[in-house]
């Protein structure tokens, strides 16, 4: 795996971790505006052109799978 591919994977993995954290905070407190803003920002990332440049994995599928997790 080349360094650029490793970097792209690391960016996506970190976004997924951050998304899980934001969703967990929202489950505990649905009125948490900071967690809501973070989740919305990461939603936009997974739907962005930049995300599509990093990977061929469908961003909508990633969002759906992360939301299904407990």
C-alpha positions in Angstrom: 0.0 0.0 0.0 1.5 3.3 -1.0 1.7 6.3 1.4 -1.1 8.2 -0.2 -3.4 5.2 0.1 -2.5 4.9 3.8 -3.2 8.5 4.3 -6.6 8.3 2.6 -7.5 5.2 4.7 -6.5 7.0 7.9 -8.6 10.0 7.0 -11.7 7.9 6.4 -11.1 5.8 9.5 -10.8 8.9 11.7 -14.0 10.3 10.2 -15.8 7.1 11.0 -14.5 7.2 14.6 -15.6 10.8 15.0 -19.0 10.0 13.5 -19.5 7.2 16.0 -18.6 9.5 18.8 -21.0 12.2 17.6 -23.8 9.7 17.2 -23.2 8.3 20.6 -23.4 11.8 22.1 -26.6 12.4 20.3 -28.2 9.2 21.6 -27.4 10.3 25.1 -28.5 13.9 24.5 -30.4 14.6 21.3 -30.2 18.3 22.0 -26.4 18.4 21.9 -25.9 21.0 19.3 -22.1 20.5 19.0 -22.6 16.7 18.4 -25.3 17.5 15.9 -23.1 19.9 14.0 -20.2 17.4 14.0 -22.5 14.6 12.7 -23.8 16.9 9.9 -20.3 17.9 9.0 -19.1 14.3 8.7 -22.3 13.4 6.7 -21.2 16.1 4.2 -17.7 14.7 4.1 -19.0 11.2 3.3 -21.1 12.7 0.4 -18.3 15.0 -0.8 -16.2 14.9 -4.0 -13.1 14.8 -1.8 -14.3 11.6 -0.2 -14.9 10.1 -3.6 -11.3 11.0 -4.5 -10.1 9.1 -1.5 -12.0 5.9 -2.0 -14.4 4.0 -4.2 -16.5 2.9 -1.2 -20.0 4.4 -1.3 -20.3 7.1 1.3 -24.0 6.6 1.7 -23.4 2.9 2.6 -20.8 4.0 5.2 -23.2 6.4 6.8 -25.9 3.8 6.8 -23.7 1.1 8.4 -22.4 3.5 11.0 -25.9 4.6 12.0 -26.9 0.9 12.3 -24.2 0.2 14.9 -25.2 0.2 18.5 
